[in-house]
Amino acid sequence: MTELQENTAIQEQVPPHILVMEDDLSVAKGLEMVLSEEGYDVNLAGTGGLALEAFKQKRYDLLVADLRLPDINGMEVIKKVKEERPETEVIVITGYGTTATAVEAMKLGAHDFLPKPFTEEQIREAVDEALKEHVAEAAETGTLEAETVQDKLIQKREVIQALNRTADDSEFWRDLMENGSVALEGYHLSSEAKAAIASGDLKWINENVGELTQKQLMFIYKRLEREAW
């Protein structure tokens, strides 16, 4: 198992974290019981201020948010959470819901809007759907990150191969010296990487490839000498 697979397996074993922002203790406790039975890690916050503080202490996958709170309007809390943690899904629950309120919540990024009273089955389904979307987005992000890492590794390998070749192949050396990045057409390199090799941009190479051996540095030094003249 690779390190990436191991990390993914560990993440899959951690239950989703849910914060319930609800000032009615009986409702909050009821939601905690229902969602905990589903295997979720549930925390409660009775005010908007406590909810925002909770987000500073822990990363939550989902916020179940009442809108009528004793201190802050729930919409303001949702807005702040989505600004700072856009990956967090939000389900709005309220006993004072209107179509305009629902539209406003959706514009802020809420996944669902449940008017009170709702059934246990309705909240289970809403949470399940929201977290499915959350997992799908996280998986897509992880895939993109993995592809980016792979691309960087391939480019690093190609830069090193090209520089090693300059020391072993005199014709390639001359071609690169005279024709620049055109000589690198057979390599899987970005235009930026080709330009860095052809111009002897040691700063870019050190930042993106790492320290070079003396063998790999020979062409770079000669290129810089030529530019100096």
C-alpha positions as CSV (number, residue, x, y, z in Angstrom):
1,M,0.0,0.0,0.0
2,T,1.4,3.4,-1.0
3,E,1.6,6.4,1.4
4,L,-1.3,8.1,-0.5
5,Q,-3.5,4.9,-0.2
6,E,-2.6,4.6,3.5
7,N,-3.6,8.3,4.1
8,T,-6.9,7.8,2.2
9,A,-7.7,4.6,4.2
10,I,-7.1,6.5,7.5
11,Q,-9.3,9.4,6.4
12,E,-12.1,6.9,5.5
13,Q,-12.0,5.5,9.0
14,V,-12.7,8.9,10.6
15,P,-16.4,9.7,10.9
16,P,-17.7,12.9,9.4
17,H,-17.7,15.8,11.9
18,I,-21.0,17.7,12.3
19,L,-21.7,20.8,14.2
20,V,-25.3,21.4,15.2
21,M,-26.0,25.2,15.8
22,E,-29.3,25.2,17.6
23,D,-30.4,27.2,20.7
24,D,-33.4,24.9,21.5
25,L,-31.7,22.3,23.7
26,S,-34.4,19.6,23.2
27,V,-34.0,20.0,19.4
28,A,-30.2,20.0,19.6
29,K,-30.1,16.9,21.8
30,G,-32.6,15.1,19.5
31,L,-30.4,15.9,16.4
32,E,-27.3,14.8,18.3
33,M,-28.9,11.4,19.2
34,V,-30.2,10.8,15.6
35,L,-27.0,11.7,13.9
36,S,-24.7,10.0,16.4
37,E,-26.7,6.8,15.8
38,E,-25.8,7.1,12.2
39,G,-22.1,7.1,13.1
40,Y,-21.4,10.8,12.9
41,D,-19.2,12.7,15.3
42,V,-21.6,15.4,16.6
43,N,-21.0,18.6,18.6
44,L,-23.5,21.2,19.7
45,A,-23.4,25.0,19.8
46,G,-26.2,27.0,21.4
47,T,-25.2,30.3,19.9
48,G,-23.7,31.7,16.8
49,G,-20.6,32.9,18.7
50,L,-20.1,29.4,20.1
51,A,-20.4,27.9,16.6
52,L,-17.8,30.3,15.2
53,E,-15.5,29.5,18.1
54,A,-16.0,25.7,17.4
55,F,-14.9,26.2,13.8
56,K,-11.6,27.7,15.1
57,Q,-11.0,24.6,17.2
58,K,-12.0,21.9,14.8
59,R,-12.6,21.2,11.1
60,Y,-16.3,20.3,10.5
61,D,-17.6,18.6,7.4
62,L,-21.2,19.8,7.9
63,L,-23.0,22.6,9.8
64,V,-26.6,22.1,10.7
65,A,-27.7,25.6,11.3
66,D,-30.8,27.2,12.9
67,L,-31.3,30.8,11.9
68,R,-33.0,32.3,15.0
69,L,-30.2,32.5,17.6
70,P,-29.9,34.5,20.8
71,D,-26.8,36.4,19.7
72,I,-26.1,36.4,15.9
73,N,-28.3,35.9,12.9
74,G,-27.7,32.4,11.6
75,M,-27.2,33.7,8.1
76,E,-24.3,35.7,9.3
77,V,-22.7,32.6,10.8
78,I,-23.3,30.6,7.6
79,K,-21.7,33.5,5.5
80,K,-18.6,33.6,7.7
81,V,-18.2,29.8,7.7
82,K,-18.5,29.5,3.9
83,E,-16.0,32.4,3.5
84,E,-13.5,30.8,5.7
85,R,-14.3,27.1,5.2
86,P,-16.0,26.9,1.7
87,E,-15.7,23.1,1.7
88,T,-18.0,22.8,4.7
89,E,-21.5,21.7,3.7
90,V,-24.5,23.5,5.4
91,I,-28.1,22.4,6.1
92,V,-30.4,25.1,7.3
93,I,-33.2,24.3,9.8
94,T,-35.7,26.9,10.9
95,G,-39.2,27.3,12.1
96,Y,-39.6,30.7,10.5
97,G,-38.6,29.7,6.9
98,T,-39.9,31.5,3.8
99,T,-39.1,31.1,0.2
100,A,-37.0,34.2,0.3
101,T,-35.0,32.9,3.3
102,A,-34.4,29.6,1.5
103,V,-33.2,31.4,-1.6
104,E,-30.8,33.6,0.5
105,A,-29.4,30.5,2.3
106,M,-28.8,28.7,-1.0
107,K,-27.0,31.8,-2.4
108,L,-24.7,31.6,0.6
109,G,-23.9,28.0,-0.3
110,A,-26.3,26.0,1.8
111,H,-26.9,22.5,0.5
112,D,-30.4,22.1,1.9
113,F,-33.2,23.9,3.7
114,L,-35.5,22.1,6.1
115,P,-38.4,23.9,7.7
116,K,-39.4,22.8,11.2
117,P,-40.9,20.5,12.2
118,F,-39.1,17.8,10.1
119,T,-38.9,14.1,10.6
120,E,-35.9,12.0,11.6
121,E,-35.9,10.5,8.2
122,Q,-35.8,13.9,6.5
123,I,-32.8,15.0,8.5
124,R,-31.0,11.7,7.9
125,E,-31.5,12.0,4.1
126,A,-30.5,15.6,4.0
127,V,-27.3,15.0,6.0
128,D,-26.5,11.9,3.9
129,E,-26.9,13.8,0.6
130,A,-24.8,16.7,1.8
131,L,-22.0,14.5,3.0
132,K,-22.0,12.5,-0.2
133,E,-21.4,15.7,-2.1
134,H,-18.7,16.8,0.4
135,V,-16.9,13.4,0.0
136,A,-17.1,13.7,-3.8
137,E,-15.6,17.2,-3.8
138,A,-12.9,16.1,-1.5
139,A,-12.1,13.1,-3.7
140,E,-11.9,15.3,-6.8
141,T,-9.6,17.7,-5.0
142,G,-7.4,14.9,-3.8
143,T,-7.2,13.5,-7.4
144,L,-6.2,16.9,-8.8
145,E,-3.6,17.3,-6.1
146,A,-2.2,13.8,-6.8
147,E,-2.1,14.6,-10.6
148,T,-0.3,17.9,-9.8
149,V,2.3,16.1,-7.7
150,Q,2.8,13.5,-10.4
151,D,3.3,16.2,-13.1
152,K,5.9,17.9,-10.9
153,L,7.8,14.6,-10.4
154,I,7.7,13.8,-14.2
155,Q,9.0,17.3,-15.0
156,K,11.8,17.1,-12.4
157,R,12.9,13.7,-13.9
158,E,12.9,15.2,-17.4
159,V,14.9,18.2,-16.4
160,I,17.5,16.0,-14.8
161,Q,17.6,13.7,-17.8
162,A,18.1,16.6,-20.1
163,L,20.9,18.1,-18.1
164,N,22.6,14.7,-17.7
165,R,22.5,14.3,-21.5
166,T,24.3,17.6,-22.0
167,A,27.3,16.1,-20.3
168,D,27.2,12.9,-22.3
169,D,26.1,14.0,-25.7
170,S,28.1,16.8,-27.3
171,E,25.7,17.1,-30.3
172,F,22.8,17.7,-27.9
173,W,24.9,20.2,-26.0
174,R,25.6,22.2,-29.1
175,D,22.0,21.9,-30.3
176,L,20.7,23.2,-26.9
177,M,23.3,26.0,-26.8
178,E,22.5,27.2,-30.3
179,N,18.8,26.5,-30.7
180,G,17.6,26.8,-27.1
181,S,14.3,25.2,-26.1
182,V,13.7,23.8,-29.6
183,A,16.3,21.1,-28.7
184,L,14.0,20.0,-25.9
185,E,11.0,19.2,-28.0
186,G,11.3,15.5,-27.2
187,Y,11.0,16.0,-23.4
188,H,7.8,16.3,-21.4
189,L,8.5,19.8,-20.1
190,S,6.5,22.9,-19.6
191,S,7.5,25.9,-21.6
192,E,8.7,27.5,-18.4
193,A,11.0,24.5,-17.7
194,K,12.3,24.5,-21.3
195,A,13.1,28.2,-21.0
196,A,14.9,27.7,-17.7
197,I,17.2,25.0,-19.1
198,A,17.9,26.8,-22.3
199,S,18.7,30.1,-20.6
200,G,20.5,28.6,-17.6
201,D,18.0,29.9,-15.0
202,L,19.6,28.3,-12.0
203,K,17.2,29.9,-9.6
204,W,14.2,28.4,-11.2
205,I,15.8,25.0,-11.5
206,N,16.9,25.0,-7.8
207,E,13.4,25.9,-6.7
208,N,11.6,23.4,-8.9
209,V,14.1,20.6,-9.2
210,G,16.5,20.9,-6.3
211,E,20.2,20.9,-6.0
212,L,22.1,19.7,-9.1
213,T,25.3,17.6,-9.4
214,Q,28.5,19.0,-10.9
215,K,27.8,17.0,-14.0
216,Q,24.3,18.6,-14.4
217,L,25.7,22.1,-13.7
218,M,28.3,22.0,-16.4
219,F,25.9,23.2,-19.2
220,I,24.2,25.7,-16.9
221,Y,27.6,27.4,-16.0
222,K,28.6,27.4,-19.7
223,R,25.3,28.9,-20.7
224,L,25.6,31.6,-18.1
225,E,29.2,32.4,-19.2
226,R,28.0,32.7,-22.8
227,E,25.3,35.1,-21.7
228,A,27.8,37.2,-19.7
229,W,29.9,37.6,-22.9
